[in-house]
Amino acid sequence: MRKYSLFCNMCGKEIKMEKNVAREGVLAVEHTWGYFSEKDGEIHSFDLCEQCYDHLTAQFKIPPAIKKQTEYL
């Protein structure tokens, strides 16, 4: 569980938190690299603020799939 401060790994901006909950858009990524990777056995994690996510995905040749959430769980 994250405590105290959260920062965007791309731009370094501090993500606003309230009671350990992000109060603005943030993408949290954690990936375990598998056997066929040169990073086998490593777990990488990072956070992106919404602006950096937009900047990164704008560079994609194939944009991310987007669908509307119709019901909140």
Distance bins in CASP14 RR format, pairs under 12 A and 6 or more apart:
PFRMAT RR
TARGET T0000
AUTHOR 0000-0000-0000
RMODE 2
METHOD distances of the structure
MODEL  1
1 17 0 0 0 0 0 1 0 0 0 0 0
1 19 0 0 0 0 0 1 0 0 0 0 0
1 20 1 0 0 1 0 0 0 0 0 0 0
1 21 0 0 0 0 0 1 0 0 0 0 0
1 28 0 0 0 0 0 1 0 0 0 0 0
2 15 0 0 0 0 1 0 0 0 0 0 0
2 17 0 0 0 0 1 0 0 0 0 0 0
2 19 0 0 0 0 0 1 0 0 0 0 0
2 20 1 0 0 1 0 0 0 0 0 0 0
2 21 0 0 0 0 1 0 0 0 0 0 0
2 22 0 0 0 0 1 0 0 0 0 0 0
2 26 0 0 0 0 0 1 0 0 0 0 0
2 28 0 0 0 0 1 0 0 0 0 0 0
2 30 0 0 0 0 0 1 0 0 0 0 0
2 45 0 0 0 0 0 1 0 0 0 0 0
2 47 0 0 0 0 1 0 0 0 0 0 0
3 17 0 0 0 0 1 0 0 0 0 0 0
3 19 0 0 0 0 0 1 0 0 0 0 0
3 20 1 0 0 1 0 0 0 0 0 0 0
3 21 0 0 0 0 0 1 0 0 0 0 0
4 14 0 0 0 0 0 1 0 0 0 0 0
4 15 0 0 0 0 0 1 0 0 0 0 0
4 17 1 0 0 1 0 0 0 0 0 0 0
4 18 0 0 0 0 0 1 0 0 0 0 0
4 19 0 0 0 0 0 1 0 0 0 0 0
4 20 1 0 0 1 0 0 0 0 0 0 0
5 12 0 0 0 0 0 1 0 0 0 0 0
5 13 0 0 0 0 0 1 0 0 0 0 0
5 14 1 0 0 1 0 0 0 0 0 0 0
5 15 1 0 0 1 0 0 0 0 0 0 0
5 16 0 0 0 0 0 1 0 0 0 0 0
5 17 1 0 0 1 0 0 0 0 0 0 0
5 20 0 0 0 0 0 1 0 0 0 0 0
5 22 0 0 0 0 0 1 0 0 0 0 0
5 47 0 0 0 0 0 1 0 0 0 0 0
6 12 0 0 0 0 0 1 0 0 0 0 0
6 13 0 0 0 0 1 0 0 0 0 0 0
6 14 1 0 0 1 0 0 0 0 0 0 0
6 15 1 0 1 0 0 0 0 0 0 0 0
6 16 0 0 0 0 1 0 0 0 0 0 0
6 17 1 0 1 0 0 0 0 0 0 0 0
6 18 0 0 0 0 0 1 0 0 0 0 0
6 20 0 0 0 0 1 0 0 0 0 0 0
6 21 0 0 0 0 1 0 0 0 0 0 0
6 22 1 0 0 1 0 0 0 0 0 0 0
6 23 0 0 0 0 0 1 0 0 0 0 0
6 24 0 0 0 0 1 0 0 0 0 0 0
6 25 0 0 0 0 0 1 0 0 0 0 0
6 26 1 0 0 1 0 0 0 0 0 0 0
6 27 0 0 0 0 0 1 0 0 0 0 0
6 28 0 0 0 0 1 0 0 0 0 0 0
6 45 0 0 0 0 0 1 0 0 0 0 0
6 46 0 0 0 0 0 1 0 0 0 0 0
6 47 1 0 0 1 0 0 0 0 0 0 0
6 48 0 0 0 0 0 1 0 0 0 0 0
6 49 0 0 0 0 1 0 0 0 0 0 0
7 13 1 0 0 1 0 0 0 0 0 0 0
7 14 1 0 1 0 0 0 0 0 0 0 0
7 15 1 0 0 1 0 0 0 0 0 0 0
7 16 0 0 0 0 0 1 0 0 0 0 0
7 17 0 0 0 0 0 1 0 0 0 0 0
7 22 0 0 0 0 0 1 0 0 0 0 0
7 26 0 0 0 0 1 0 0 0 0 0 0
7 28 0 0 0 0 0 1 0 0 0 0 0
7 46 0 0 0 0 1 0 0 0 0 0 0
7 47 1 0 0 1 0 0 0 0 0 0 0
7 48 0 0 0 0 0 1 0 0 0 0 0
7 49 0 0 0 0 1 0 0 0 0 0 0
7 52 0 0 0 0 0 1 0 0 0 0 0
8 14 0 0 0 0 1 0 0 0 0 0 0
8 15 1 0 0 1 0 0 0 0 0 0 0
8 16 0 0 0 0 0 1 0 0 0 0 0
8 22 0 0 0 0 0 1 0 0 0 0 0
8 24 0 0 0 0 0 1 0 0 0 0 0
8 25 0 0 0 0 0 1 0 0 0 0 0
8 26 1 0 0 1 0 0 0 0 0 0 0
8 27 0 0 0 0 1 0 0 0 0 0 0
8 28 0 0 0 0 0 1 0 0 0 0 0
8 29 0 0 0 0 0 1 0 0 0 0 0
8 46 0 0 0 0 1 0 0 0 0 0 0
8 47 1 0 0 1 0 0 0 0 0 0 0
8 48 1 0 1 0 0 0 0 0 0 0 0
8 49 1 0 1 0 0 0 0 0 0 0 0
8 50 0 0 0 0 1 0 0 0 0 0 0
8 51 0 0 0 0 1 0 0 0 0 0 0
8 52 1 0 1 0 0 0 0 0 0 0 0
8 53 0 0 0 0 1 0 0 0 0 0 0
8 54 0 0 0 0 0 1 0 0 0 0 0
8 55 0 0 0 0 0 1 0 0 0 0 0
8 56 0 0 0 0 0 1 0 0 0 0 0
9 15 0 0 0 0 0 1 0 0 0 0 0
9 26 0 0 0 0 0 1 0 0 0 0 0
9 27 0 0 0 0 0 1 0 0 0 0 0
9 28 0 0 0 0 0 1 0 0 0 0 0
9 29 0 0 0 0 1 0 0 0 0 0 0
9 44 0 0 0 0 0 1 0 0 0 0 0
9 45 0 0 0 0 1 0 0 0 0 0 0
9 46 1 0 1 0 0 0 0 0 0 0 0
9 47 1 0 1 0 0 0 0 0 0 0 0
9 48 1 0 0 1 0 0 0 0 0 0 0
9 49 0 0 0 0 1 0 0 0 0 0 0
9 52 0 0 0 0 1 0 0 0 0 0 0
9 53 0 0 0 0 0 1 0 0 0 0 0
9 56 0 0 0 0 0 1 0 0 0 0 0
10 26 0 0 0 0 0 1 0 0 0 0 0
10 27 0 0 0 0 0 1 0 0 0 0 0
10 29 0 0 0 0 0 1 0 0 0 0 0
10 46 0 0 0 0 1 0 0 0 0 0 0
10 47 0 0 0 0 1 0 0 0 0 0 0
10 48 1 0 1 0 0 0 0 0 0 0 0
10 49 1 0 0 1 0 0 0 0 0 0 0
10 50 0 0 0 0 0 1 0 0 0 0 0
10 51 0 0 0 0 1 0 0 0 0 0 0
10 52 1 1 0 0 0 0 0 0 0 0 0
10 53 0 0 0 0 1 0 0 0 0 0 0
10 54 0 0 0 0 0 1 0 0 0 0 0
10 55 1 0 0 1 0 0 0 0 0 0 0
10 56 1 0 0 1 0 0 0 0 0 0 0
10 57 0 0 0 0 0 1 0 0 0 0 0
11 26 0 0 0 0 0 1 0 0 0 0 0
11 46 0 0 0 0 0 1 0 0 0 0 0
11 47 0 0 0 0 0 1 0 0 0 0 0
11 48 0 0 0 0 1 0 0 0 0 0 0
11 49 1 0 0 1 0 0 0 0 0 0 0
11 50 0 0 0 0 0 1 0 0 0 0 0
11 51 1 0 0 1 0 0 0 0 0 0 0
11 52 1 0 1 0 0 0 0 0 0 0 0
11 53 0 0 0 0 0 1 0 0 0 0 0
11 54 0 0 0 0 0 1 0 0 0 0 0
11 55 0 0 0 0 1 0 0 0 0 0 0
11 56 0 0 0 0 0 1 0 0 0 0 0
12 46 0 0 0 0 0 1 0 0 0 0 0
12 47 0 0 0 0 1 0 0 0 0 0 0
12 48 0 0 0 0 0 1 0 0 0 0 0
12 49 0 0 0 0 1 0 0 0 0 0 0
12 51 0 0 0 0 0 1 0 0 0 0 0
12 52 0 0 0 0 1 0 0 0 0 0 0
13 22 0 0 0 0 0 1 0 0 0 0 0
13 24 0 0 0 0 1 0 0 0 0 0 0
13 25 0 0 0 0 0 1 0 0 0 0 0
13 26 0 0 0 0 1 0 0 0 0 0 0
13 47 0 0 0 0 0 1 0 0 0 0 0
13 48 0 0 0 0 1 0 0 0 0 0 0
13 49 1 0 1 0 0 0 0 0 0 0 0
13 50 0 0 0 0 0 1 0 0 0 0 0
13 51 1 0 0 1 0 0 0 0 0 0 0
13 52 1 0 0 1 0 0 0 0 0 0 0
13 53 0 0 0 0 0 1 0 0 0 0 0
14 22 0 0 0 0 0 1 0 0 0 0 0
14 23 0 0 0 0 0 1 0 0 0 0 0
14 24 0 0 0 0 0 1 0 0 0 0 0
14 26 0 0 0 0 0 1 0 0 0 0 0
14 47 0 0 0 0 0 1 0 0 0 0 0
14 49 0 0 0 0 1 0 0 0 0 0 0
15 21 0 0 0 0 0 1 0 0 0 0 0
15 22 1 0 1 0 0 0 0 0 0 0 0
15 23 1 0 0 1 0 0 0 0 0 0 0
15 24 1 0 0 1 0 0 0 0 0 0 0
15 25 1 0 0 1 0 0 0 0 0 0 0
15 26 1 0 1 0 0 0 0 0 0 0 0
15 27 0 0 0 0 0 1 0 0 0 0 0
15 28 0 0 0 0 1 0 0 0 0 0 0
15 47 1 0 0 1 0 0 0 0 0 0 0
15 48 0 0 0 0 1 0 0 0 0 0 0
15 49 1 0 0 1 0 0 0 0 0 0 0
15 50 0 0 0 0 1 0 0 0 0 0 0
15 51 0 0 0 0 0 1 0 0 0 0 0
15 52 0 0 0 0 0 1 0 0 0 0 0
15 53 0 0 0 0 0 1 0 0 0 0 0
16 22 1 0 0 1 0 0 0 0 0 0 0
16 23 1 0 1 0 0 0 0 0 0 0 0
16 24 1 0 1 0 0 0 0 0 0 0 0
16 25 0 0 0 0 1 0 0 0 0 0 0
16 26 0 0 0 0 1 0 0 0 0 0 0
16 49 0 0 0 0 1 0 0 0 0 0 0
16 50 0 0 0 0 0 1 0 0 0 0 0
17 23 1 0 0 1 0 0 0 0 0 0 0
17 24 0 0 0 0 1 0 0 0 0 0 0
17 25 0 0 0 0 0 1 0 0 0 0 0
17 26 0 0 0 0 1 0 0 0 0 0 0
17 47 0 0 0 0 0 1 0 0 0 0 0
18 24 0 0 0 0 0 1 0 0 0 0 0
21 28 0 0 0 0 0 1 0 0 0 0 0
22 28 0 0 0 0 1 0 0 0 0 0 0
22 47 0 0 0 0 1 0 0 0 0 0 0
22 48 0 0 0 0 0 1 0 0 0 0 0
22 49 0 0 0 0 1 0 0 0 0 0 0
22 50 0 0 0 0 0 1 0 0 0 0 0
23 49 0 0 0 0 0 1 0 0 0 0 0
23 50 0 0 0 0 0 1 0 0 0 0 0
24 47 0 0 0 0 0 1 0 0 0 0 0
24 48 0 0 0 0 0 1 0 0 0 0 0
24 49 1 0 0 1 0 0 0 0 0 0 0
24 50 1 0 0 1 0 0 0 0 0 0 0
24 51 0 0 0 0 1 0 0 0 0 0 0
24 52 0 0 0 0 0 1 0 0 0 0 0
24 53 0 0 0 0 0 1 0 0 0 0 0
25 47 0 0 0 0 1 0 0 0 0 0 0
25 48 0 0 0 0 1 0 0 0 0 0 0
25 49 1 0 0 1 0 0 0 0 0 0 0
25 50 1 0 1 0 0 0 0 0 0 0 0
25 51 0 0 0 0 1 0 0 0 0 0 0
25 52 0 0 0 0 0 1 0 0 0 0 0
25 53 0 0 0 0 1 0 0 0 0 0 0
25 54 0 0 0 0 0 1 0 0 0 0 0
26 46 0 0 0 0 0 1 0 0 0 0 0
26 47 1 0 1 0 0 0 0 0 0 0 0
26 48 1 0 0 1 0 0 0 0 0 0 0
26 49 1 0 0 1 0 0 0 0 0 0 0
26 50 1 0 0 1 0 0 0 0 0 0 0
26 51 0 0 0 0 0 1 0 0 0 0 0
26 52 0 0 0 0 1 0 0 0 0 0 0
26 53 0 0 0 0 1 0 0 0 0 0 0
27 45 0 0 0 0 0 1 0 0 0 0 0
27 46 0 0 0 0 1 0 0 0 0 0 0
27 47 1 0 0 1 0 0 0 0 0 0 0
27 48 1 0 1 0 0 0 0 0 0 0 0
27 49 0 0 0 0 1 0 0 0 0 0 0
27 50 1 0 0 1 0 0 0 0 0 0 0
27 51 0 0 0 0 0 1 0 0 0 0 0
27 52 0 0 0 0 1 0 0 0 0 0 0
27 53 1 0 1 0 0 0 0 0 0 0 0
27 54 0 0 0 0 0 1 0 0 0 0 0
27 55 0 0 0 0 0 1 0 0 0 0 0
27 56 0 0 0 0 1 0 0 0 0 0 0
27 57 0 0 0 0 1 0 0 0 0 0 0
27 64 0 0 0 0 0 1 0 0 0 0 0
28 44 0 0 0 0 0 1 0 0 0 0 0
28 45 1 0 0 1 0 0 0 0 0 0 0
28 46 1 0 0 1 0 0 0 0 0 0 0
28 47 1 0 1 0 0 0 0 0 0 0 0
28 48 0 0 0 0 1 0 0 0 0 0 0
28 49 0 0 0 0 0 1 0 0 0 0 0
28 53 0 0 0 0 0 1 0 0 0 0 0
29 43 0 0 0 0 0 1 0 0 0 0 0
29 44 1 0 0 1 0 0 0 0 0 0 0
29 45 1 0 0 1 0 0 0 0 0 0 0
29 46 1 0 1 0 0 0 0 0 0 0 0
29 47 1 0 0 1 0 0 0 0 0 0 0
29 48 1 0 0 1 0 0 0 0 0 0 0
29 52 0 0 0 0 0 1 0 0 0 0 0
29 53 0 0 0 0 0 1 0 0 0 0 0
29 56 0 0 0 0 0 1 0 0 0 0 0
30 42 0 0 0 0 0 1 0 0 0 0 0
30 43 1 0 0 1 0 0 0 0 0 0 0
30 44 1 0 0 1 0 0 0 0 0 0 0
30 45 1 0 1 0 0 0 0 0 0 0 0
30 46 0 0 0 0 1 0 0 0 0 0 0
30 47 0 0 0 0 1 0 0 0 0 0 0
31 37 0 0 0 0 1 0 0 0 0 0 0
31 39 0 0 0 0 1 0 0 0 0 0 0
31 41 0 0 0 0 0 1 0 0 0 0 0
31 42 0 0 0 0 1 0 0 0 0 0 0
31 43 1 0 0 1 0 0 0 0 0 0 0
31 44 1 0 1 0 0 0 0 0 0 0 0
31 45 1 0 0 1 0 0 0 0 0 0 0
31 46 0 0 0 0 1 0 0 0 0 0 0
32 39 0 0 0 0 1 0 0 0 0 0 0
32 40 0 0 0 0 1 0 0 0 0 0 0
32 41 1 0 0 1 0 0 0 0 0 0 0
32 42 1 0 0 1 0 0 0 0 0 0 0
32 43 1 0 1 0 0 0 0 0 0 0 0
32 44 0 0 0 0 1 0 0 0 0 0 0
32 45 0 0 0 0 1 0 0 0 0 0 0
33 39 1 1 0 0 0 0 0 0 0 0 0
33 40 1 0 1 0 0 0 0 0 0 0 0
33 41 1 0 1 0 0 0 0 0 0 0 0
33 42 1 0 1 0 0 0 0 0 0 0 0
33 43 1 0 0 1 0 0 0 0 0 0 0
33 44 1 0 0 1 0 0 0 0 0 0 0
33 45 0 0 0 0 0 1 0 0 0 0 0
34 40 1 0 1 0 0 0 0 0 0 0 0
34 41 1 0 0 1 0 0 0 0 0 0 0
34 42 0 0 0 0 1 0 0 0 0 0 0
34 43 0 0 0 0 0 1 0 0 0 0 0
34 44 0 0 0 0 0 1 0 0 0 0 0
35 41 0 0 0 0 1 0 0 0 0 0 0
35 42 0 0 0 0 0 1 0 0 0 0 0
37 43 0 0 0 0 0 1 0 0 0 0 0
37 44 0 0 0 0 0 1 0 0 0 0 0
46 52 0 0 0 0 0 1 0 0 0 0 0
46 53 0 0 0 0 0 1 0 0 0 0 0
46 56 0 0 0 0 0 1 0 0 0 0 0
47 53 0 0 0 0 1 0 0 0 0 0 0
48 54 0 0 0 0 1 0 0 0 0 0 0
48 55 0 0 0 0 1 0 0 0 0 0 0
48 56 1 0 0 1 0 0 0 0 0 0 0
48 57 0 0 0 0 1 0 0 0 0 0 0
49 55 0 0 0 0 1 0 0 0 0 0 0
49 56 0 0 0 0 0 1 0 0 0 0 0
50 56 0 0 0 0 0 1 0 0 0 0 0
50 57 0 0 0 0 0 1 0 0 0 0 0
51 57 0 0 0 0 0 1 0 0 0 0 0
51 58 0 0 0 0 0 1 0 0 0 0 0
52 58 0 0 0 0 0 1 0 0 0 0 0
52 59 0 0 0 0 0 1 0 0 0 0 0
53 59 0 0 0 0 0 1 0 0 0 0 0
53 60 0 0 0 0 0 1 0 0 0 0 0
53 64 0 0 0 0 1 0 0 0 0 0 0
54 60 0 0 0 0 0 1 0 0 0 0 0
54 63 0 0 0 0 0 1 0 0 0 0 0
54 64 0 0 0 0 0 1 0 0 0 0 0
56 63 0 0 0 0 0 1 0 0 0 0 0
56 64 0 0 0 0 1 0 0 0 0 0 0
57 63 1 0 0 1 0 0 0 0 0 0 0
57 64 1 0 1 0 0 0 0 0 0 0 0
57 65 0 0 0 0 0 1 0 0 0 0 0
57 66 0 0 0 0 1 0 0 0 0 0 0
58 64 0 0 0 0 0 1 0 0 0 0 0
60 66 0 0 0 0 0 1 0 0 0 0 0
END
